[in-house]
Amino acid sequence: MPFPGFDRLVLSHVELQAVMRELRYASWRTALSSVFGIYLLTDTRDGKQYVGKADGEESIRQRWSLYATNGHGGNVDLRGLDPSSFRFSLLRVFDPATPTRDINAAESHFKDALATRQHGLYRNYGCRTNQSPEHKQSSNEHWCDRREDEGRLPLPA
């Protein structure tokens, strides 16, 4: 089955599982392995959204494989939700050579534009700007999503 293109990709959780395991979607997995990006997860039951990113060591394929496997992708905020109502789409793709700060800025932009910090699938509403010394280059970076493997948490008040 030919890959429809990044701009046309909208998948239910069941479809995502098929893309990640079935031979007929091999070209899709190749395409998703070639890019980093910003993605949107929408819970179709209530319309709440989650903006996430794949960067660093994780391509979109690697990131979405986690969602296909366990439904929450390691995000603490998504645990306990029924992934059968999730819809996955890409908001923007990046070449893997793109600096992390640019991907972080795009993620922050989409979180602002879609108001997911205030109304999204995050338990830690009222996220704070990251001011930690190791993130001087991206001092406007917001930490709203928490994955168990990264330990992201909002900064204390």
C-alpha positions as CSV (number, residue, x, y, z in Angstrom):
1,M,0.0,0.0,0.0
2,P,1.6,3.3,-1.0
3,F,2.4,5.9,1.6
4,P,-0.2,8.7,1.4
5,G,2.3,11.5,2.4
6,F,2.9,13.1,5.8
7,D,0.2,15.8,5.2
8,R,-2.5,13.3,4.6
9,L,-1.8,10.9,7.5
10,V,-4.6,10.5,10.0
11,L,-4.7,7.1,11.8
12,S,-6.9,5.5,14.5
13,H,-5.1,3.5,17.1
14,V,-6.1,0.3,15.4
15,E,-4.8,1.6,12.1
16,L,-1.6,2.7,13.8
17,Q,-1.1,-0.8,15.1
18,A,-1.6,-2.2,11.6
19,V,0.9,0.2,10.1
20,M,3.5,-0.8,12.7
21,R,3.2,-4.5,12.2
22,E,1.8,-5.5,8.8
23,L,4.0,-6.1,5.8
24,R,1.8,-4.1,3.4
25,Y,2.7,-0.9,5.3
26,A,6.5,-1.3,5.0
27,S,6.8,1.8,2.8
28,W,4.9,3.8,5.5
29,R,7.3,2.6,8.2
30,T,10.3,3.6,6.0
31,A,8.8,7.1,5.5
32,L,8.0,7.5,9.2
33,S,11.5,6.3,10.1
34,S,13.1,9.1,8.0
35,V,11.7,12.1,9.9
36,F,11.4,13.7,13.3
37,G,8.4,15.8,13.9
38,I,5.5,17.2,15.9
39,Y,2.4,15.1,16.1
40,L,-1.2,15.5,17.4
41,L,-3.0,12.8,19.3
42,T,-6.8,13.5,19.6
43,D,-9.2,11.7,21.9
44,T,-12.2,11.5,19.6
45,R,-14.5,10.9,22.6
46,D,-14.1,14.4,24.1
47,G,-11.9,16.2,21.5
48,K,-9.0,16.7,24.0
49,Q,-5.6,16.8,22.3
50,Y,-2.0,16.0,23.1
51,V,0.8,17.6,21.1
52,G,4.0,15.6,21.2
53,K,7.3,15.4,19.4
54,A,9.8,12.9,18.1
55,D,13.4,14.0,18.1
56,G,16.9,13.1,19.3
57,E,17.1,9.4,19.0
58,E,13.4,8.9,18.2
59,S,11.9,9.1,14.7
60,I,8.2,9.4,14.3
61,R,8.1,5.6,13.6
62,Q,9.9,4.9,16.9
63,R,7.7,7.2,18.9
64,W,4.5,6.0,17.3
65,S,5.5,2.3,17.8
66,L,5.3,2.9,21.5
67,Y,1.7,4.2,21.1
68,A,0.9,1.2,18.9
69,T,2.3,-1.2,21.5
70,N,0.9,0.1,24.8
71,G,-1.6,2.9,23.9
72,H,0.1,5.6,26.0
73,G,3.6,5.8,24.5
74,G,5.1,6.0,28.0
75,N,3.3,9.3,28.7
76,V,2.1,9.3,32.3
77,D,-0.8,11.7,31.4
78,L,-2.2,9.2,28.9
79,R,-2.1,6.1,31.1
80,G,-5.6,4.8,32.0
81,L,-7.2,6.3,28.9
82,D,-8.7,4.1,26.2
83,P,-6.5,4.3,23.1
84,S,-9.2,2.9,20.9
85,S,-10.6,6.5,20.6
86,F,-7.2,8.1,19.8
87,R,-6.4,9.6,16.4
88,F,-2.8,10.3,15.3
89,S,-1.7,12.9,12.8
90,L,1.4,14.8,11.9
91,L,1.5,18.6,12.4
92,R,5.0,19.1,11.0
93,V,7.9,17.0,10.0
94,F,11.6,17.7,10.3
95,D,14.8,16.4,8.8
96,P,16.7,14.5,11.4
97,A,19.5,17.1,11.1
98,T,17.2,19.8,12.5
99,P,18.5,21.3,15.8
100,T,16.5,20.2,18.8
101,R,15.8,23.8,19.8
102,D,13.9,24.3,16.5
103,I,11.8,21.2,17.1
104,N,11.2,22.3,20.7
105,A,10.1,25.7,19.4
106,A,7.7,24.2,16.9
107,E,6.2,21.9,19.6
108,S,5.7,24.9,21.9
109,H,4.1,26.8,19.0
110,F,1.5,24.1,18.4
111,K,0.8,23.7,22.1
112,D,0.1,27.4,22.2
113,A,-1.9,27.5,18.9
114,L,-4.1,24.5,20.0
115,A,-4.3,25.5,23.6
116,T,-3.3,22.0,24.7
117,R,-1.5,23.3,27.8
118,Q,-4.8,24.5,29.2
119,H,-7.3,22.2,27.6
120,G,-5.4,19.1,26.5
121,L,-4.6,15.6,27.6
122,Y,-2.2,16.7,30.3
123,R,-2.6,16.2,34.1
124,N,-0.2,19.0,34.9
125,Y,-2.1,22.0,33.8
126,G,-0.5,25.4,34.1
127,C,2.8,24.3,32.8
128,R,5.9,26.4,33.5
129,T,8.6,27.6,31.3
130,N,11.8,25.6,31.7
131,Q,14.5,27.8,33.3
132,S,17.0,25.1,34.2
133,P,20.7,25.8,33.4
134,E,21.1,22.9,31.0
135,H,18.4,24.4,28.8
136,K,19.8,27.9,28.3
137,Q,19.4,27.7,24.6
138,S,15.7,27.0,24.8
139,S,14.7,29.0,27.9
140,N,11.2,29.4,26.5
141,E,10.7,25.6,26.3
142,H,7.6,24.4,28.1
143,W,7.5,21.0,29.8
144,C,4.0,19.8,29.8
145,D,4.2,16.2,28.6
146,R,5.7,13.7,31.0
147,R,7.1,10.4,29.7
148,E,8.3,7.9,32.2
149,D,11.5,7.4,30.3
150,E,12.4,11.1,30.4
151,G,11.1,12.1,33.8
152,R,9.7,15.4,32.5
153,L,7.8,17.3,35.2
154,P,6.7,20.9,35.6
155,L,9.1,23.1,37.5
156,P,8.1,23.8,41.2
157,A,6.4,27.1,41.8
